[in-house]
Amino acid sequence: MITFGAMPSPLHDTLNLLFRHRPQFAVEMLRDHLGVDVPGGLPVQVASNDLNDRPSIDLRPDVVITVGPRHSPLHAIVVEIQQRPDPDKQRALPRYAAALWLQLDCPVTVLVVSPEARTASWAAKPIRTSLPGYTLTCEVMGPDHIPVITDPAEAAAHPELSALSVMNHGEHEKVVEAFVAALQHLPDEHAPHYYEYGYRMASQAARHLMEALMESTVWPVYSPFAKMHYGKGLEAGRAEGEARAVLTILEARGVPVDEDDRAFIMECTDLKRLDEWARRAITATSAADLFAEES
């Protein structure tokens, strides 16, 4: 089997989860920041990322999103997280677009998200293929497209974008302050997840500032810092978040998980074990691979 791309990283997986958590974010990035004409006022959902065009080729982009009715979408988006230039990915991206177009028979946009300016510039170059007349030009969301968000109200209205602002502009204290302040105005079930996204993508300096800000509040968060400062009561919430991350990684990679294994993962409260499962999920070919040598 031929596969494309390097081993995912924590930053890659966190950005992946961000788009899977709210796929409408991809539409907003394309329409509001990159000027792409994506239909509005329609349902937006994550779709299968299994785009295999023959048994010998494994085509699995990071996230596939459809706009419009699930079975007859009007537009499709391939979201690919790219942290460094990769010649193999230049072969994969046109295949992703072509395979999805063949599946759905609707316009397809490839959105490359890169936290690094040099990689963003590389990804923006047209990709010429050996198929006459087929050249793919990706839409690229790089550091230059991510605004410096310092207004808590704006951060609360656009939490995904605010998390990316922390990732790229976390050296500005006002950016981190706006992000943390905004989280207190989000629904209780959502705020901890956004904090975790921001925390995982932030630089070490930005993390320290987030921790200092959270020390001065009573709002609970799920992070290594939260476990230390808010006691054992939050470990259950942290464990649930980690378990969901394990299942999301497996789902993104097309690894089947039966109901018994799903329940076993969700019932686990051992954070060290969950961390190990998350690492194994990146390369697992079956749910059993997670539990190897544990019985």
VMD Tcl script that draws the C-alpha trace (Angstrom):
set ca {
  {0.00 0.00 0.00}
  {1.21 3.50 -0.86}
  {0.62 6.21 1.71}
  {1.27 9.93 1.62}
  {2.57 12.23 4.37}
  {4.67 12.07 7.49}
  {3.78 10.94 11.02}
  {1.16 13.26 12.57}
  {2.23 15.48 15.48}
  {0.24 16.80 18.48}
  {-0.12 20.17 16.70}
  {-1.35 18.42 13.54}
  {-3.88 16.36 15.49}
  {-5.14 19.39 17.44}
  {-5.74 21.41 14.27}
  {-7.46 18.35 12.81}
  {-9.78 18.15 15.83}
  {-10.53 21.87 15.57}
  {-12.06 21.44 12.12}
  {-13.80 18.19 13.01}
  {-15.30 19.78 16.13}
  {-16.94 22.56 14.05}
  {-16.65 22.03 10.28}
  {-18.36 25.38 9.64}
  {-14.97 26.89 10.56}
  {-13.52 25.69 7.24}
  {-16.32 27.44 5.34}
  {-15.69 30.65 7.28}
  {-11.97 30.52 6.56}
  {-12.53 30.08 2.83}
  {-15.36 32.58 2.45}
  {-14.39 35.31 4.93}
  {-10.58 35.23 4.82}
  {-9.62 33.73 1.44}
  {-12.44 35.02 -0.76}
  {-13.67 31.63 -1.97}
  {-17.29 31.48 -3.10}
  {-18.74 28.77 -0.84}
  {-22.56 28.46 -0.72}
  {-24.05 29.94 2.45}
  {-27.04 29.09 4.62}
  {-26.66 25.34 4.12}
  {-25.84 22.46 6.47}
  {-22.13 21.73 6.86}
  {-20.85 18.36 8.06}
  {-17.75 16.20 8.29}
  {-17.80 13.43 5.68}
  {-15.80 10.25 5.21}
  {-12.17 10.87 4.34}
  {-11.75 7.48 2.66}
  {-11.08 8.51 -0.95}
  {-9.40 5.33 -2.20}
  {-9.34 5.24 -5.98}
  {-7.94 1.71 -6.21}
  {-6.86 -0.96 -3.67}
  {-3.17 -0.05 -3.92}
  {-3.57 3.65 -3.13}
  {-4.49 4.88 0.34}
  {-6.13 8.30 -0.02}
  {-7.06 9.72 3.37}
  {-6.84 13.50 3.75}
  {-7.06 14.98 7.23}
  {-10.68 16.21 7.05}
  {-13.38 16.13 4.37}
  {-16.30 18.55 4.77}
  {-19.41 18.84 2.61}
  {-21.71 21.83 2.23}
  {-25.36 21.21 1.45}
  {-27.44 18.01 1.68}
  {-25.32 15.12 2.91}
  {-26.08 12.86 -0.07}
  {-26.00 15.56 -2.77}
  {-23.65 18.33 -1.56}
  {-23.13 21.55 -3.49}
  {-19.49 21.99 -2.45}
  {-16.81 19.86 -0.79}
  {-13.71 20.91 1.12}
  {-10.55 18.92 1.76}
  {-8.74 20.29 4.82}
  {-5.08 19.32 5.04}
  {-2.80 20.30 7.93}
  {0.73 20.91 6.66}
  {3.63 21.77 8.99}
  {6.49 21.47 6.50}
  {7.02 21.14 2.73}
  {6.50 17.57 1.57}
  {7.07 16.53 -2.07}
  {4.88 13.46 -1.57}
  {1.98 15.69 -0.56}
  {2.20 17.48 -3.91}
  {1.24 14.16 -5.48}
  {-1.46 13.50 -2.90}
  {-3.35 16.81 -2.92}
  {-4.45 16.68 -6.60}
  {-5.48 13.05 -6.07}
  {-7.59 14.04 -3.05}
  {-9.42 16.70 -5.06}
  {-9.95 14.47 -8.11}
  {-11.14 11.46 -6.08}
  {-13.60 13.55 -4.08}
  {-14.90 15.21 -7.26}
  {-15.46 11.78 -8.78}
  {-17.31 10.64 -5.66}
  {-19.56 13.68 -5.21}
  {-19.68 15.40 -8.62}
  {-19.52 18.90 -7.09}
  {-16.89 21.66 -6.85}
  {-13.99 20.74 -4.54}
  {-11.70 23.16 -2.70}
  {-8.47 22.04 -1.06}
  {-7.72 24.13 2.05}
  {-4.18 23.78 3.39}
  {-3.67 25.10 6.94}
  {-0.06 25.81 7.87}
  {1.25 27.46 11.03}
  {4.60 28.17 9.34}
  {5.07 30.94 6.73}
  {7.58 29.09 4.52}
  {5.33 26.06 4.30}
  {2.30 28.22 3.55}
  {4.17 29.84 0.66}
  {5.18 26.41 -0.65}
  {1.61 25.11 -0.44}
  {0.22 28.10 -2.36}
  {2.17 27.27 -5.52}
  {0.14 25.64 -8.34}
  {0.62 21.88 -8.57}
  {0.88 20.70 -12.17}
  {-0.03 17.07 -12.76}
  {0.67 14.62 -15.57}
  {-3.01 14.82 -16.54}
  {-3.16 17.40 -19.37}
  {-4.93 20.57 -18.27}
  {-5.18 19.58 -14.59}
  {-3.36 21.99 -12.31}
  {-4.43 22.28 -8.68}
  {-4.06 25.54 -6.78}
  {-4.83 25.12 -3.09}
  {-6.35 27.75 -0.84}
  {-3.84 28.29 1.97}
  {-4.47 29.54 5.50}
  {-1.03 30.59 6.75}
  {0.21 32.91 9.49}
  {-0.45 35.99 7.35}
  {-4.15 35.12 7.17}
  {-4.62 34.63 10.91}
  {-5.56 37.94 12.57}
  {-4.22 39.25 15.87}
  {-7.35 38.97 18.03}
  {-7.16 41.12 21.17}
  {-10.89 41.81 21.69}
  {-12.53 39.27 24.05}
  {-15.89 39.75 22.32}
  {-14.38 38.93 18.93}
  {-12.56 35.95 20.47}
  {-15.82 34.65 21.96}
  {-17.58 35.03 18.61}
  {-14.80 33.16 16.77}
  {-13.16 30.75 19.27}
  {-11.45 28.60 16.61}
  {-9.87 31.64 15.00}
  {-8.91 32.94 18.43}
  {-7.17 29.63 19.19}
  {-5.21 29.96 15.93}
  {-4.36 33.54 16.90}
  {-2.85 32.21 20.13}
  {-0.88 29.66 18.09}
  {0.60 32.29 15.76}
  {0.54 35.47 17.84}
  {0.77 34.17 21.40}
  {3.79 36.41 22.04}
  {1.29 39.27 22.38}
  {-0.17 39.14 25.90}
  {-3.42 40.78 24.76}
  {-4.05 37.88 22.37}
  {-3.77 35.31 25.15}
  {-5.79 37.47 27.55}
  {-8.60 37.84 25.01}
  {-8.67 34.08 24.38}
  {-8.87 33.18 28.07}
  {-11.46 35.89 28.79}
  {-13.61 34.68 25.89}
  {-13.69 31.10 27.14}
  {-15.63 32.16 30.22}
  {-18.50 33.22 27.96}
  {-18.71 29.96 26.01}
  {-21.06 27.11 27.00}
  {-19.65 25.02 29.83}
  {-19.45 21.90 27.66}
  {-17.43 23.72 24.95}
  {-15.09 26.02 26.85}
  {-12.74 23.32 28.24}
  {-12.23 21.86 24.76}
  {-11.31 25.23 23.27}
  {-8.93 25.89 26.13}
  {-7.28 22.55 25.41}
  {-6.99 23.36 21.69}
  {-5.36 26.70 22.45}
  {-3.09 25.24 25.10}
  {-1.82 22.41 22.87}
  {-1.06 24.75 19.97}
  {0.48 27.57 22.03}
  {4.18 28.25 22.50}
  {5.71 27.55 25.89}
  {5.65 31.25 26.77}
  {1.98 31.55 25.81}
  {1.18 28.45 27.89}
  {2.79 29.98 30.95}
  {0.70 33.12 30.47}
  {-2.48 31.05 30.07}
  {-1.67 29.23 33.29}
  {-1.03 32.48 35.15}
  {-4.32 33.92 33.93}
  {-6.25 30.81 34.89}
  {-4.77 30.85 38.37}
  {-6.58 34.12 38.96}
  {-10.02 32.71 38.05}
  {-12.36 30.03 39.36}
  {-13.25 28.73 35.90}
  {-12.15 25.05 35.57}
  {-10.17 23.83 32.56}
  {-8.84 20.49 31.42}
  {-5.08 20.58 30.92}
  {-1.96 19.37 32.73}
  {-2.04 22.71 34.54}
  {-5.67 22.25 35.57}
  {-4.99 18.85 37.13}
  {-2.29 20.40 39.28}
  {-4.20 23.48 40.35}
  {-7.81 22.34 40.55}
  {-7.39 18.92 42.14}
  {-8.55 15.43 41.37}
  {-12.13 16.51 40.70}
  {-11.22 17.55 37.16}
  {-9.40 14.37 36.24}
  {-12.65 12.74 35.13}
  {-13.27 15.57 32.69}
  {-9.69 15.44 31.45}
  {-9.95 11.66 31.01}
  {-13.17 11.98 29.02}
  {-11.53 14.53 26.72}
  {-8.50 12.30 26.18}
  {-10.72 9.27 25.50}
  {-12.69 11.22 22.90}
  {-9.42 12.31 21.29}
  {-8.35 8.65 20.97}
  {-11.63 7.77 19.27}
  {-11.44 10.81 16.98}
  {-7.93 9.89 15.81}
  {-9.07 6.34 15.05}
  {-12.13 7.63 13.21}
  {-10.05 10.09 11.18}
  {-7.77 7.25 10.11}
  {-10.66 4.96 9.18}
  {-9.94 2.41 11.93}
  {-13.16 0.60 12.97}
  {-14.05 0.52 16.67}
  {-16.82 -1.75 17.92}
  {-19.19 -0.77 20.75}
  {-17.32 -2.81 23.40}
  {-13.96 -1.22 22.60}
  {-15.56 2.24 22.40}
  {-17.11 1.78 25.85}
  {-13.83 0.44 27.25}
  {-11.94 3.51 26.00}
  {-14.56 5.98 27.28}
  {-14.65 4.32 30.72}
  {-10.87 4.56 31.20}
  {-9.80 7.14 33.81}
  {-6.06 6.42 33.73}
  {-4.58 9.50 32.06}
  {-1.19 7.88 31.48}
  {-2.83 4.95 29.73}
  {-5.02 7.27 27.64}
  {-1.97 9.24 26.55}
  {-0.33 5.99 25.45}
  {-3.48 4.96 23.55}
  {-3.52 8.33 21.78}
  {0.07 7.80 20.62}
  {-0.73 4.28 19.43}
  {-3.87 5.47 17.64}
  {-1.71 7.46 15.21}
  {-0.34 4.24 13.67}
  {-2.92 1.62 14.74}
  {-4.59 -0.52 12.09}
  {-7.17 -1.90 14.52}
  {-8.50 -1.05 17.96}
  {-6.68 -4.11 19.29}
  {-3.36 -2.38 18.55}
  {-4.15 0.10 21.33}
  {-4.38 -2.61 23.95}
  {-1.43 -4.76 22.91}
  {0.62 -6.14 25.82}
  {-1.89 -4.74 28.33}
  {-3.75 -7.95 29.04}
}
mol new
graphics top color blue
foreach p $ca { graphics top sphere $p radius 0.5 }
foreach p [lrange $ca 0 end-1] q [lrange $ca 1 end] { graphics top cylinder $p $q radius 0.2 }
display resetview
